[in-house]
Amino acid sequence: METLADYLRHDLDILVVGLNPSLNSVKAGFYFATKQNRFWPALNGSRLFVEPLEPGIEATQWLLEQGIGFTDVVKRPSRGVAQLRADDYRRWSPVLREKLETFCPRIAWFHGKIAYEKFLKFGYGRSGHTSWGAQPEKLGDIFCFVSPNPSPANASYSLQDIISSYDTLAQIRAKMART
């Protein structure tokens, strides 16, 4: 299976966790590569970074150097969430759990409630209601944050809504850096 490579290293501030790679991202070789995806515009509009980044492999590698890595709950690419099945989550959630335990990022940043809830269900056997933003429970020492999925299929949230969520994450990251 061809999939999107993880961008991981030890001592990450943030691990960006998408639901699964899009076919466009696999082809392009970087996360959130679909032109209509709002991740890169939201990132550039937020206070996470001062200088705007041009979407691509180079920006993704630069982010990794700055302490931000990338992975997915499910590594099987698809056209959308409707193509994912329980078997995908059952297979891949334990793999993500192992990555989190191995690399121990300070923050696991899940894009979408589905990504977080499916991971908890199949990776930890937990269920419950998820709210946006900081999650009440940690995964070991890992702080969890959930923002709206920036996919163009998630039109319920505007670009400004997504930017506001990213700004909240920027504040949390800055606060953690001071402690």
Beta strands, then each sheet from edge to edge (+ up, - down):
strand 1: 14-18
strand 2: 68-72
strand 3: 107-111
strand 4: 133-134
strand 5: 143-147
sheet 1: 2+ 1+ 3+ 5+ 4-
end
